[in-house]
Amino acid sequence: MDLRLLAEGPSFRLVPASVHGILWLQTHFESEHWELLAEGHVIVSRSDAETLMFDASEAGLNVNPLPSLSPTQHA
């Protein structure tokens, strides 16, 4: 696993899980955000998480799948 997207309510915490994940994040975000990204302190919307997951997967990274929303999560 290179990147993890952990559910945080309706959003997702972006957590790098390998050197490859960190390097990929560094190529996609400005340097001022790298420390927060490396420490897993970045929260993104579901839409952004889906985009990140797609882009990272296309680049060959292993990304955990997003959990599907259950009816109880919409309440």
C-alpha positions as CSV (number, residue, x, y, z in Angstrom):
1,M,0.0,0.0,0.0
2,D,1.4,3.4,-1.0
3,L,-1.4,5.7,0.0
4,R,-4.3,5.3,2.4
5,L,-7.5,7.2,2.4
6,L,-9.1,6.8,5.9
7,A,-12.7,7.8,6.5
8,E,-13.1,10.9,8.7
9,G,-16.8,11.4,8.7
10,P,-17.8,12.5,5.2
11,S,-14.2,13.3,4.3
12,F,-11.0,11.3,4.1
13,R,-7.6,11.6,5.7
14,L,-4.8,11.2,3.2
15,V,-2.0,9.1,4.7
16,P,1.2,8.1,2.8
17,A,2.1,4.5,3.5
18,S,5.4,4.2,1.6
19,V,8.2,6.2,0.1
20,H,6.5,5.9,-3.3
21,G,3.4,7.5,-1.8
22,I,5.3,10.3,-0.3
23,L,7.2,11.0,-3.5
24,W,4.0,11.0,-5.5
25,L,2.4,13.5,-3.1
26,Q,5.5,15.7,-3.4
27,T,5.1,15.8,-7.2
28,H,1.4,16.8,-6.9
29,F,1.5,19.4,-4.0
30,E,3.5,22.5,-3.3
31,S,6.4,22.1,-0.9
32,E,4.7,24.1,1.8
33,H,2.3,21.3,2.3
34,W,4.7,18.4,2.3
35,E,5.2,18.1,6.1
36,L,1.4,18.0,6.7
37,L,1.0,15.4,3.9
38,A,3.9,13.2,5.2
39,E,2.4,13.2,8.7
40,G,-1.1,12.3,7.4
41,H,-2.7,15.6,8.6
42,V,-4.5,16.4,5.3
43,I,-8.3,15.8,5.0
44,V,-9.9,15.9,1.6
45,S,-13.5,15.6,0.4
46,R,-14.8,12.4,-1.0
47,S,-14.7,13.9,-4.5
48,D,-11.0,14.9,-4.1
49,A,-10.3,11.5,-2.6
50,E,-11.7,9.8,-5.6
51,T,-9.7,12.0,-7.9
52,L,-6.5,11.4,-5.9
53,M,-7.2,7.6,-5.8
54,F,-7.7,7.5,-9.6
55,D,-4.6,9.6,-10.4
56,A,-2.4,7.7,-8.0
57,S,-3.6,4.3,-9.3
58,E,-3.0,5.5,-12.9
59,A,0.6,6.3,-11.8
60,G,1.0,2.8,-10.5
61,L,0.6,3.3,-6.8
62,N,-1.3,1.0,-4.6
63,V,-4.2,2.9,-2.9
64,N,-6.7,1.4,-0.6
65,P,-10.3,1.5,-2.0
66,L,-12.7,4.1,-0.6
67,P,-15.4,2.6,1.6
68,S,-18.8,2.8,-0.1
69,L,-21.3,5.0,1.7
70,S,-23.9,3.1,3.6
71,P,-27.4,4.5,4.2
72,T,-26.5,5.2,7.8
73,Q,-23.7,7.5,6.8
74,H,-26.1,9.8,4.9
75,A,-28.1,10.6,8.0
